[in-house]
Amino acid sequence: MSGAAGKISLVITDLDGTILRPDGSFSEATRQAFWHLKAAGIPAAFATARFHTRELAQKLGVSYMIRTDGTLISDAAGRVLHCWDFSEEETDGMLREIYRKNPHADIAVPTLEEVCRGCRPPFHKKALKIVATLQKEGDALEIAEAFGCRAVRYRGEDRYSFLPAGAGKEEAVRALAKVLKIPLSRAAAFGDDTGDIGMLRACGLGIAVADAAREVKAAADFVCGACLEDGVAKWVEAYLSGKPIHVVS
């Protein structure tokens, strides 16, 4: 734990539960904070499970998007900088196994072009990730082990995100920092769920919102205010103004 904020040259933030409210909206304070970052010459990036974020990036003045749980990196114009994916054969094999575990699984598969729902093999496309409902965590872990990939459970849900080997928010943050030639020691990351822990630890400053999962707060250098209290926006504004930044208990 550093206890103090050093020079920041890149800000990365999760969306849902971190800067976006339960209805998907953001506050005016959040909008202003991210435009103030841009005015200060500090680029910002989303790191999110979402696929469609381009309009949101334009509204907040955010330059980069790490999407689909860290398997796709693009700029605000949508140009792909890097991606990880499952082969067509791996995608079909995983879909078959998911349906074997749960015949009524709700499945979504983002590709480079779109998010496909109700997918069935043969799919004939490479998946950036596969999101599926499963009744048992053990089923998700068995699938991940069989295909040499990662399974991430969404907080408070029975949905699991299966990610290609070597992919995730932490890996994407590292790749983006390399593209931008910014040391990770000068990056700050905000998050609320266990899938954010890796990127919080990888960056020079890892900041959890006050209503984050317990494990996330334990891994963070700072705990800012809760999402509904504009915790990220207030932390950013305090940093930009040079005011003391206090840890939230």
C-alpha positions as CSV (number, residue, x, y, z in Angstrom):
1,M,0.0,0.0,0.0
2,S,1.5,3.3,-1.1
3,G,-0.7,5.6,0.9
4,A,0.0,8.5,-1.5
5,A,-0.6,9.2,-5.2
6,G,2.3,9.7,-7.4
7,K,2.3,11.1,-11.0
8,I,-0.4,9.6,-13.1
9,S,-0.2,9.3,-16.9
10,L,-3.0,6.9,-17.6
11,V,-6.3,6.2,-15.9
12,I,-8.2,2.9,-16.4
13,T,-11.7,2.3,-15.0
14,D,-14.2,-0.5,-14.8
15,L,-17.7,0.6,-15.7
16,D,-20.6,-1.2,-14.0
17,G,-20.6,-0.7,-10.3
18,T,-17.6,1.6,-10.5
19,I,-18.6,4.7,-12.5
20,L,-22.0,3.5,-14.0
21,R,-25.1,3.3,-11.8
22,P,-27.3,0.2,-11.8
23,D,-29.4,1.7,-14.6
24,G,-26.3,2.2,-16.8
25,S,-26.2,6.0,-16.4
26,F,-23.4,8.2,-15.1
27,S,-23.4,11.4,-13.1
28,E,-22.5,14.9,-14.3
29,A,-19.7,14.8,-11.8
30,T,-18.3,11.7,-13.5
31,R,-18.6,13.4,-16.9
32,Q,-16.8,16.4,-15.7
33,A,-14.0,14.5,-14.0
34,F,-13.1,12.5,-17.2
35,W,-13.2,15.6,-19.4
36,H,-10.9,17.3,-16.8
37,L,-8.5,14.3,-17.2
38,K,-8.5,14.8,-20.9
39,A,-7.9,18.5,-20.5
40,A,-5.0,17.7,-18.3
41,G,-3.5,15.5,-21.0
42,I,-4.1,12.2,-19.1
43,P,-5.6,9.6,-21.3
44,A,-8.3,7.4,-19.9
45,A,-9.5,3.9,-20.8
46,F,-12.5,1.7,-20.0
47,A,-11.8,-1.9,-18.8
48,T,-15.2,-3.6,-18.9
49,A,-17.2,-6.7,-19.7
50,R,-19.3,-4.7,-22.1
51,F,-18.9,-4.8,-25.9
52,H,-20.7,-1.6,-26.9
53,T,-18.9,1.3,-25.3
54,R,-18.0,3.6,-28.2
55,E,-20.8,6.1,-27.5
56,L,-20.0,6.2,-23.8
57,A,-16.4,6.8,-24.6
58,Q,-17.3,9.8,-26.7
59,K,-19.6,11.2,-24.0
60,L,-16.8,11.0,-21.4
61,G,-13.9,11.9,-23.6
62,V,-12.2,8.5,-23.0
63,S,-9.5,7.6,-25.6
64,Y,-9.3,3.8,-25.3
65,M,-11.6,0.9,-24.6
66,I,-10.7,-2.5,-23.1
67,R,-13.8,-4.5,-23.8
68,T,-15.3,-8.0,-23.3
69,D,-13.5,-8.6,-20.0
70,G,-10.1,-7.7,-21.5
71,T,-10.1,-9.6,-24.7
72,L,-10.4,-6.6,-27.1
73,I,-8.5,-3.3,-27.0
74,S,-9.5,-0.5,-29.3
75,D,-9.3,3.3,-29.5
76,A,-12.3,5.6,-29.2
77,A,-12.9,5.4,-33.0
78,G,-13.2,1.6,-32.7
79,R,-9.9,0.7,-34.4
80,V,-8.7,-2.6,-32.9
81,L,-5.3,-2.4,-31.2
82,H,-5.1,-5.9,-30.0
83,C,-7.4,-8.9,-29.3
84,W,-7.5,-12.4,-27.9
85,D,-9.9,-15.0,-29.1
86,F,-10.9,-18.7,-29.2
87,S,-10.5,-20.6,-32.5
88,E,-13.7,-21.7,-34.3
89,E,-13.0,-25.2,-33.1
90,E,-12.5,-24.2,-29.5
91,T,-15.7,-22.0,-29.7
92,D,-17.8,-24.9,-30.9
93,G,-16.3,-27.3,-28.4
94,M,-17.1,-25.0,-25.5
95,L,-20.6,-24.3,-26.7
96,R,-21.3,-28.0,-26.8
97,E,-19.9,-28.6,-23.3
98,I,-21.8,-25.7,-21.9
99,Y,-25.1,-27.0,-23.3
100,R,-24.2,-30.4,-22.0
101,K,-23.8,-29.0,-18.5
102,N,-26.9,-26.8,-18.8
103,P,-29.3,-27.5,-21.7
104,H,-31.1,-24.2,-20.9
105,A,-28.0,-22.0,-20.7
106,D,-28.3,-18.4,-21.7
107,I,-25.3,-17.8,-23.9
108,A,-23.8,-14.7,-25.4
109,V,-20.7,-14.7,-27.7
110,P,-19.0,-11.4,-28.7
111,T,-17.0,-11.5,-31.9
112,L,-15.1,-8.7,-33.5
113,E,-18.2,-7.7,-35.4
114,E,-21.1,-8.2,-33.0
115,V,-22.6,-9.9,-29.9
116,C,-24.4,-13.1,-30.8
117,R,-27.0,-14.6,-28.5
118,G,-28.6,-18.0,-28.3
119,C,-25.5,-19.4,-30.1
120,R,-25.4,-23.0,-31.1
121,P,-22.6,-25.0,-32.6
122,P,-21.5,-25.0,-35.4
123,F,-21.0,-21.3,-34.8
124,H,-18.4,-20.6,-37.6
125,K,-16.8,-17.7,-35.9
126,K,-14.0,-16.9,-33.4
127,A,-15.3,-15.9,-30.0
128,L,-13.7,-13.1,-28.0
129,K,-15.2,-14.7,-24.9
130,I,-18.2,-16.9,-24.1
131,V,-20.7,-15.8,-21.4
132,A,-23.0,-18.5,-20.1
133,T,-25.3,-19.3,-17.2
134,L,-24.3,-22.4,-15.3
135,Q,-25.9,-23.8,-12.2
136,K,-22.7,-25.0,-10.5
137,E,-19.4,-23.2,-10.2
138,G,-17.7,-26.6,-10.5
139,D,-19.2,-26.9,-14.0
140,A,-17.5,-23.7,-15.0
141,L,-14.2,-24.7,-13.6
142,E,-14.4,-28.1,-15.4
143,I,-15.0,-26.4,-18.7
144,A,-12.2,-24.0,-18.1
145,E,-9.7,-26.7,-17.3
146,A,-10.8,-28.9,-20.3
147,F,-10.2,-26.0,-22.7
148,G,-7.2,-24.4,-21.0
149,C,-9.0,-21.1,-20.5
150,R,-10.2,-18.9,-17.7
151,A,-13.6,-18.7,-16.1
152,V,-14.7,-15.5,-14.3
153,R,-17.9,-15.4,-12.3
154,Y,-19.8,-12.1,-12.4
155,R,-20.5,-10.7,-9.0
156,G,-23.8,-11.9,-7.5
157,E,-24.8,-13.7,-10.7
158,D,-24.8,-17.3,-12.0
159,R,-23.2,-16.1,-15.2
160,Y,-19.6,-17.0,-16.1
161,S,-17.3,-15.4,-18.6
162,F,-14.9,-17.8,-20.4
163,L,-11.7,-16.0,-21.6
164,P,-9.0,-17.3,-23.9
165,A,-5.7,-18.2,-22.2
166,G,-3.5,-15.2,-21.6
167,A,-6.4,-12.8,-21.7
168,G,-8.0,-10.6,-19.0
169,K,-8.2,-7.1,-17.8
170,E,-4.7,-7.2,-16.3
171,E,-3.1,-8.5,-19.5
172,A,-5.0,-5.9,-21.6
173,V,-3.9,-3.1,-19.3
174,R,-0.3,-4.2,-19.7
175,A,-0.7,-4.4,-23.5
176,L,-2.3,-0.9,-23.7
177,A,0.4,0.6,-21.5
178,K,3.0,-0.9,-23.8
179,V,1.3,0.5,-26.9
180,L,1.1,4.0,-25.3
181,K,4.7,3.6,-23.9
182,I,3.5,4.5,-20.4
183,P,5.0,2.7,-17.4
184,L,2.4,0.8,-15.4
185,S,3.8,2.5,-12.3
186,R,2.2,5.7,-13.6
187,A,-1.2,4.2,-14.2
188,A,-4.2,4.3,-11.9
189,A,-7.0,1.7,-12.1
190,F,-10.5,1.7,-10.5
191,G,-12.7,-1.3,-10.0
192,D,-15.3,-3.1,-7.9
193,D,-15.4,-6.8,-8.8
194,T,-12.9,-9.7,-8.5
195,G,-12.2,-9.6,-12.2
196,D,-10.6,-6.1,-11.5
197,I,-8.1,-7.3,-8.9
198,G,-5.3,-8.2,-11.4
199,M,-5.3,-4.7,-13.1
200,L,-5.5,-3.0,-9.7
201,R,-2.4,-4.8,-8.5
202,A,-0.6,-4.4,-11.8
203,C,-1.0,-0.6,-11.9
204,G,1.0,1.9,-9.8
205,L,-2.3,2.8,-8.0
206,G,-5.2,0.4,-7.6
207,I,-8.3,2.0,-6.3
208,A,-11.5,0.2,-5.2
209,V,-14.9,1.9,-4.7
210,A,-16.3,1.6,-1.2
211,D,-19.0,-0.9,-2.2
212,A,-16.5,-3.1,-4.0
213,A,-16.2,-6.8,-3.2
214,R,-14.2,-7.4,0.0
215,E,-11.3,-9.1,-1.9
216,V,-11.1,-6.1,-4.3
217,K,-10.7,-3.6,-1.4
218,A,-8.1,-5.8,0.2
219,A,-6.1,-5.7,-3.0
220,A,-6.3,-2.0,-3.5
221,D,-4.0,0.8,-2.5
222,F,-6.9,3.2,-1.9
223,V,-10.6,2.8,-1.3
224,C,-12.6,5.8,-2.7
225,G,-16.2,6.6,-2.2
226,A,-19.0,4.3,-3.5
227,C,-20.2,4.3,-7.1
228,L,-23.5,6.1,-6.2
229,E,-21.5,8.7,-4.3
230,D,-19.3,9.5,-7.3
231,G,-16.3,8.1,-5.6
232,V,-14.1,7.8,-8.7
233,A,-15.0,11.3,-9.9
234,K,-14.2,12.8,-6.5
235,W,-10.9,10.9,-6.3
236,V,-9.9,12.1,-9.8
237,E,-10.8,15.7,-9.1
238,A,-8.9,15.6,-5.8
239,Y,-5.8,14.3,-7.6
240,L,-6.0,16.9,-10.4
241,S,-6.4,19.7,-7.9
242,G,-3.5,18.5,-5.8
243,K,-5.7,18.1,-2.7
244,P,-4.9,15.4,-0.1
245,I,-6.4,12.0,-0.9
246,H,-7.7,10.1,2.0
247,V,-8.4,6.4,2.3
248,V,-12.1,5.5,2.9
249,S,-12.5,3.0,5.8
